[in-house]
Amino acid sequence: MRFIVFTALALMSQMASAETVQVKYLGPVSLDAFTCTDVHENSDIARICYDKKERYMVIKLNKTYYHYCEIDAATVTSLQNARSKRDYFQTNIRGSGSDGPFDCRTHPIPKKYKN
C-alpha cells in the first residue's frame, strides 16, 4: 500500500512541475510564471508566453522559442489580438538583427531567467 501511495505522489509531483522550454540564445526557461496562449492561425507564430511582472515574453516562431525583454503588457495584448500576429510582430516587436525595441541583447534579461 505504501508503494502505491508513494508512486502516486511521485507521479503527481511530476505532473505539477512547470513546463520548461529551450529559448534560443539563452537556454532553458521555466514557464511557471508565464501566461501562455497557443496561436491557432496560419502563421509562423505558434505560442505567446508572457510574464507580466518581469515584462518578459517568450514566443514560439515555427519550432523555436525566442525571448523579448522589457516588453509592456499593452504590446503583448495587441500582438495576441492582432488580426495578423505575424505582421504585428514583424512591425512592432522584432528587431533589425542587432537591435529592436525589446531585444534582449540591448535590454536586460530579468535576473530570475538568466542562466
C-alpha contacts under 8 A as a table, 3 or more apart, distances in Angstrom:
res1	aa1	res2	aa2	distance
1	M	4	I	5.21
1	M	5	V	6.40
2	R	5	V	5.12
2	R	6	F	5.99
3	F	6	F	5.07
3	F	7	T	5.99
4	I	7	T	5.13
4	I	8	A	6.09
5	V	8	A	5.11
5	V	9	L	6.16
6	F	9	L	5.16
6	F	10	A	6.14
7	T	10	A	5.09
7	T	11	L	6.17
8	A	11	L	5.16
8	A	12	M	6.15
9	L	12	M	5.08
9	L	13	S	6.18
10	A	13	S	5.23
10	A	14	Q	6.34
11	L	14	Q	5.15
11	L	15	M	6.29
12	M	15	M	5.07
12	M	16	A	6.15
13	S	16	A	5.03
13	S	17	S	6.35
14	Q	17	S	5.38
18	A	30	S	6.31
18	A	31	L	6.18
18	A	32	D	5.03
19	E	30	S	5.86
19	E	31	L	5.56
19	E	32	D	6.75
20	T	28	P	6.21
20	T	29	V	5.35
20	T	30	S	4.16
20	T	31	L	5.79
21	V	27	G	7.98
21	V	28	P	5.46
21	V	29	V	5.42
21	V	30	S	6.49
21	V	31	L	7.39
21	V	65	Y	7.38
22	Q	26	L	7.71
22	Q	27	G	5.12
22	Q	28	P	4.42
22	Q	29	V	6.33
22	Q	64	T	7.90
22	Q	65	Y	6.54
23	V	26	L	5.46
23	V	27	G	5.04
23	V	28	P	6.01
23	V	29	V	6.68
23	V	58	V	7.65
23	V	64	T	7.21
23	V	65	Y	4.79
23	V	66	Y	5.33
23	V	67	H	6.76
24	K	27	G	6.30
24	K	64	T	6.99
24	K	65	Y	6.07
24	K	66	Y	5.50
24	K	67	H	7.73
25	Y	66	Y	7.88
26	L	114	K	7.59
26	L	115	N	7.26
27	G	115	N	7.24
28	P	115	N	7.89
29	V	113	Y	6.46
30	S	33	A	7.69
31	L	34	F	5.13
31	L	35	T	7.90
31	L	49	C	7.75
33	A	51	D	5.93
34	F	49	C	5.71
34	F	50	Y	4.99
34	F	51	D	4.44
34	F	52	K	7.58
35	T	49	C	5.43
35	T	50	Y	5.33
35	T	51	D	6.45
36	C	47	R	6.94
36	C	48	I	5.55
36	C	49	C	3.97
36	C	50	Y	6.37
37	T	47	R	5.67
37	T	48	I	5.22
37	T	49	C	6.25
38	D	46	A	6.02
38	D	47	R	4.39
38	D	48	I	6.46
39	V	45	I	6.64
39	V	46	A	4.92
39	V	47	R	5.30
39	V	48	I	7.37
40	H	46	A	7.12
43	S	46	A	7.14
43	S	85	K	7.42
43	S	86	R	6.34
44	D	61	L	5.37
44	D	62	N	4.94
44	D	86	R	6.94
45	I	48	I	7.75
45	I	59	I	7.34
45	I	60	K	5.90
45	I	61	L	4.61
45	I	62	N	6.11
45	I	85	K	7.18
45	I	86	R	6.57
46	A	59	I	7.70
46	A	60	K	5.39
46	A	61	L	5.98
46	A	62	N	6.28
46	A	63	K	7.90
47	R	59	I	5.69
47	R	60	K	4.98
47	R	61	L	7.49
48	I	57	M	7.26
48	I	58	V	6.27
48	I	59	I	4.63
48	I	60	K	6.51
48	I	80	Q	7.66
49	C	57	M	5.66
49	C	58	V	5.10
49	C	59	I	6.02
50	Y	55	R	7.33
50	Y	56	Y	5.89
50	Y	57	M	4.43
50	Y	58	V	6.37
50	Y	76	V	7.56
51	D	54	E	5.57
51	D	55	R	5.79
51	D	56	Y	5.26
51	D	57	M	6.31
52	K	55	R	4.85
52	K	56	Y	6.73
52	K	72	D	7.66
52	K	73	A	6.34
53	K	56	Y	7.96
54	E	70	E	7.52
54	E	110	P	6.34
55	R	69	C	6.47
55	R	70	E	4.92
55	R	71	I	5.13
55	R	72	D	5.79
55	R	73	A	7.14
56	Y	67	H	7.30
56	Y	68	Y	5.91
56	Y	69	C	4.92
56	Y	70	E	5.94
56	Y	71	I	5.98
56	Y	109	I	7.77
56	Y	110	P	7.40
57	M	67	H	5.62
57	M	68	Y	5.12
57	M	69	C	6.63
57	M	71	I	6.93
57	M	76	V	7.96
58	V	65	Y	6.37
58	V	66	Y	5.60
58	V	67	H	4.40
58	V	68	Y	6.41
59	I	65	Y	5.39
59	I	66	Y	5.41
59	I	67	H	6.30
60	K	63	K	6.32
60	K	64	T	5.39
60	K	65	Y	4.21
60	K	66	Y	6.37
61	L	64	T	5.39
61	L	65	Y	6.17
61	L	66	Y	7.37
67	H	103	D	7.94
67	H	104	C	7.03
68	Y	71	I	6.59
68	Y	102	F	5.23
68	Y	103	D	5.55
68	Y	104	C	5.64
69	C	102	F	5.04
69	C	103	D	6.10
69	C	104	C	5.13
69	C	107	H	5.80
69	C	108	P	6.42
69	C	109	I	5.87
69	C	110	P	7.66
70	E	102	F	5.94
70	E	107	H	6.56
70	E	108	P	7.39
70	E	109	I	8.00
71	I	75	T	6.89
71	I	76	V	7.36
71	I	102	F	5.78
72	D	75	T	5.56
72	D	76	V	6.66
73	A	76	V	5.11
73	A	77	T	6.05
74	A	77	T	5.07
74	A	78	S	6.06
75	T	78	S	5.05
75	T	79	L	6.19
76	V	79	L	5.00
76	V	80	Q	6.19
77	T	80	Q	5.03
77	T	81	N	6.11
78	S	81	N	5.10
78	S	82	A	5.77
79	L	82	A	5.14
79	L	85	K	5.71
79	L	88	Y	6.08
79	L	89	F	6.63
80	Q	85	K	6.85
81	N	85	K	7.68
82	A	85	K	5.22
82	A	88	Y	6.54
84	S	87	D	5.36
84	S	88	Y	6.31
85	K	88	Y	5.10
85	K	89	F	5.92
86	R	89	F	5.09
86	R	90	Q	6.06
87	D	90	Q	5.14
87	D	91	T	6.08
88	Y	91	T	5.24
88	Y	92	N	5.78
88	Y	93	I	7.49
89	F	92	N	5.47
89	F	93	I	5.02
89	F	94	R	5.95
90	Q	93	I	6.11
90	Q	94	R	5.19
91	T	94	R	6.87
92	N	101	P	7.81
93	I	100	G	7.00
93	I	101	P	6.34
93	I	102	F	6.50
94	R	100	G	6.23
94	R	101	P	7.65
94	R	102	F	7.71
94	R	103	D	7.71
95	G	98	S	6.93
95	G	99	D	5.24
95	G	100	G	3.61
95	G	101	P	6.66
95	G	102	F	7.56
95	G	103	D	6.44
96	S	99	D	5.67
96	S	100	G	5.99
97	G	100	G	7.64
98	S	105	R	7.81
99	D	103	D	5.73
99	D	105	R	7.14
99	D	106	T	6.63
100	G	103	D	4.89
100	G	106	T	7.96
102	F	106	T	7.81
102	F	107	H	6.46
103	D	106	T	5.71
103	D	107	H	5.92
104	C	107	H	4.74
104	C	108	P	5.93
104	C	109	I	6.00
105	R	108	P	7.33
109	I	113	Y	6.78
109	I	114	K	6.53
110	P	113	Y	5.61
110	P	114	K	6.70
111	K	114	K	5.31
